[in-house]
């Protein structure tokens, strides 16, 4: 059955869909010195899909760790300020200096968190990871739209489109110059 044909080489892809539309490429690796090694076998469309999902998942995991670390650091520094003031009595270092330093650190963390937006990035990357995984599952079980003859090409096209969509949404999370300038003046104003 043609729908079950698995494309495993670039030449087969060219024969199947035309050279200008070939979406399967050779996978290259590097040796320890960083030189390009001989190409290995080409990835299948399903392997490429799994690699994309794993890469996006890795980014989601990193942003999850960053988001949790920022939240904990902001909470600890903010909560420690009144404790230090209350327990210090009239001691300058513990009653004024240390709380001031913690307030400045907390303000920096809040500004950094607002610029980097690790919570939003975590959600964005995790959502796209799940979308790519859903495409792989539909492909694996020959579900629509992967029940036809050109299922490898369609999977590659759909995953590529998801990558483009992810990039477009990610670009919306990058702070603009005005946001960077505003955050810089806010931090300078709070720590002064």
Buried (B, 14 or more C-beta within 10 A) or exposed (E): EEEEEEBBEBEBBBEBBEEEEBBBEEEEEEEEEEEEEEEEEBBBBBBBBBBBBEBBBEBBBBBBEBBEEBBEBBEEBBEBBEEBBEEBEEEEEBBBEBBEBBBBBBBBBBBBBEBBBBBBBBBBBBBBBBBBBEBBEBBEEEEEEBEEEBBBBBBBBBBEEBBEEBEEBBEEEEBEEEEEEBBEEBBEEBEE
